[in-house]
Amino acid sequence: DGRPEQSAEWSVFVGNTGFRSDGLCTTIPDARGDNLWPCNPAQGNWLSVWGNVNQLKVLPEEFGIRICEIEAYADLQNNNRLEDITDQFNLNNGLPTPLVPDGG
């Protein structure tokens, strides 16, 4: 899993820049393992994860935070764009005609 410092004291931001100037979503004291961290209400197109410089400075220069997988989900229960967003994932919209094998 790497060094503990690589998975400690992360800050997660959500916004439209992909930088720390976006709104703070949550802080993660220890990201090792399978976990779920709820996010403070946030809006934007980018999710960025930043390590704590003070945690990382004890590591060799080539080390950084270690991320294996991130999944982000939007809470759309009270969002007036819910229909627009779910339409994007409707498999009946905009798909080409299915391929038919020869002879079938």
QUIWOJO-V945145 format. One record per pair of residues at least 4 apart in sequence whose C-alpha atoms are under 8 Angstrom apart, sorted by sequence separation. I is the first residue (numbers start at 0). J is the second residue. If there is no record, write none. Layout:
I,J / I,J
This chain:
1,5 / 2,6 / 3,7 / 13,17 / 16,20 / 17,21 / 19,23 / 30,34 / 50,54 / 51,55 / 52,56 / 53,57 / 56,60 / 58,62 / 74,78 / 77,81 / 80,84 / 81,85 / 82,86 / 83,87 / 84,88 / 85,89 / 90,94 / 99,103 / 12,17 / 16,21 / 50,55 / 58,63 / 75,80 / 76,81 / 87,92 / 12,18 / 15,21 / 75,81 / 86,92 / 12,19 / 14,21 / 55,62 / 13,21 / 14,22 / 55,63 / 12,21 / 13,22 / 27,36 / 55,64 / 12,22 / 13,23 / 12,23 / 13,24 / 25,36 / 11,23 / 12,24 / 25,37 / 10,23 / 11,24 / 12,25 / 25,38 / 50,63 / 10,24 / 11,25 / 24,38 / 25,39 / 50,64 / 10,25 / 11,26 / 24,39 / 49,64 / 10,26 / 11,27 / 23,39 / 24,40 / 9,26 / 10,27 / 24,41 / 8,26 / 9,27 / 23,41 / 8,27 / 9,28 / 22,41 / 7,27 / 8,28 / 9,29 / 7,28 / 8,29 / 9,30 / 7,29 / 6,29 / 7,30 / 6,30 / 6,31 / 14,41 / 15,42 / 13,41 / 14,42 / 15,43 / 17,45 / 19,47 / 13,42 / 14,43 / 15,44 / 16,45 / 17,46 / 18,47 / 13,43 / 14,44 / 15,45 / 17,47 / 19,49 / 0,31 / 13,44 / 14,45 / 13,45 / 14,46 / 13,46 / 12,46 / 13,47 / 11,46 / 12,47 / 11,47 / 12,48 / 11,48 / 10,48 / 11,49 / 9,48 / 10,49 / 9,49 / 10,50 / 9,50 / 10,51 / 8,50 / 9,51 / 7,50 / 8,51 / 6,50 / 7,51 / 5,50 / 8,54 / 7,54 / 5,54 / 4,54 / 5,55 / 4,55 / 4,58 / 5,62 / 5,63 / 6,64 / 5,64 / 6,65 / 4,64 / 5,65 / 6,66 / 1,65
